Amino acid sequence: MSNFYFTPSSISFLAQFILSLALTGFLVVRFFWRLEGESHSKLAVCFLFIATIFSGLLFADAVLLPKPRLIAVYLESPVEALAVLERV
């Protein structure tokens, strides 16, 4: 029996997670490539890193079976709160 349950919404969350991961990776490389890091660059990288974690949790919420899914559901709210606090 499979531990994953792929639906159209879970596949779209997977695509969103992969795109977010690629964008975050690109910005992290750009941020560390330049020696002078502006504060707005650091804020953008931190926010996109948190958004990537959140989109990964949304994918886990959509693809996992009910019992292991609770872990992802419980972690979504603190990660979302981190994203809001980081932007303040």
C-alpha positions as CSV (number, residue, x, y, z in Angstrom):
1,M,0.0,0.0,0.0
2,S,1.3,3.4,-0.9
3,N,1.9,6.1,1.7
4,F,1.2,8.9,-0.7
5,Y,-2.1,9.9,-2.3
6,F,-1.5,12.0,-5.4
7,T,-4.4,14.2,-6.4
8,P,-4.5,17.1,-8.9
9,S,-4.1,19.6,-6.0
10,S,-1.1,17.7,-4.6
11,I,0.6,17.8,-8.0
12,S,0.0,21.5,-8.2
13,F,1.4,22.0,-4.7
14,L,4.5,19.9,-5.8
15,A,5.0,22.2,-8.8
16,Q,4.7,25.2,-6.6
17,F,7.2,23.7,-4.1
18,I,9.7,22.9,-6.8
19,L,9.5,26.4,-8.3
20,S,9.8,28.0,-4.9
21,L,12.8,25.8,-4.1
22,A,14.5,26.8,-7.4
23,L,13.8,30.5,-6.8
24,T,15.1,30.4,-3.2
25,G,18.2,28.4,-4.3
26,F,18.9,31.0,-7.0
27,L,18.6,33.9,-4.6
28,V,20.7,32.2,-1.9
29,V,23.5,31.7,-4.5
30,R,23.1,35.3,-5.7
31,F,23.1,36.6,-2.1
32,F,26.3,34.7,-1.1
33,W,28.0,35.4,-4.5
34,R,28.1,39.1,-3.8
35,L,30.2,40.0,-0.8
36,E,28.1,43.0,0.1
37,G,24.7,41.9,1.2
38,E,22.0,44.5,1.5
39,S,19.4,44.2,4.2
40,H,16.5,44.0,1.7
41,S,18.3,41.0,0.0
42,K,18.6,39.2,3.3
43,L,14.9,39.8,4.1
44,A,13.8,38.5,0.6
45,V,15.9,35.4,1.0
46,C,14.6,34.7,4.5
47,F,11.0,35.2,3.4
48,L,11.3,33.0,0.3
49,F,13.0,30.3,2.4
50,I,10.0,30.4,4.8
51,A,7.6,30.4,1.9
52,T,9.4,27.4,0.5
53,I,9.0,25.5,3.7
54,F,5.3,26.5,3.8
55,S,4.7,25.3,0.3
56,G,6.4,22.0,1.1
57,L,4.1,21.6,4.1
58,L,1.1,22.3,1.9
59,F,2.3,19.6,-0.5
60,A,2.7,17.2,2.5
61,D,-0.8,18.1,3.7
62,A,-2.3,17.2,0.3
63,V,-0.3,14.1,-0.4
64,L,0.0,12.2,2.9
65,L,-2.5,9.9,4.4
66,P,-4.5,11.2,7.4
67,K,-2.4,10.0,10.3
68,P,1.1,11.3,9.2
69,R,-0.7,14.3,7.7
70,L,-1.3,15.8,11.1
71,I,2.3,16.6,11.5
72,A,2.3,18.8,8.4
73,V,-1.0,20.4,9.5
74,Y,0.3,21.2,13.0
75,L,3.5,22.8,11.5
76,E,1.7,25.0,9.0
77,S,0.5,27.6,11.5
78,P,3.9,28.3,13.1
79,V,5.6,28.6,9.8
80,E,3.0,31.0,8.6
81,A,3.4,33.0,11.7
82,L,7.2,33.1,11.1
83,A,6.5,34.5,7.6
84,V,4.3,37.2,9.0
85,L,6.8,38.1,11.8
86,E,9.7,38.2,9.3
87,R,8.0,40.8,7.2
88,V,7.3,43.1,10.1
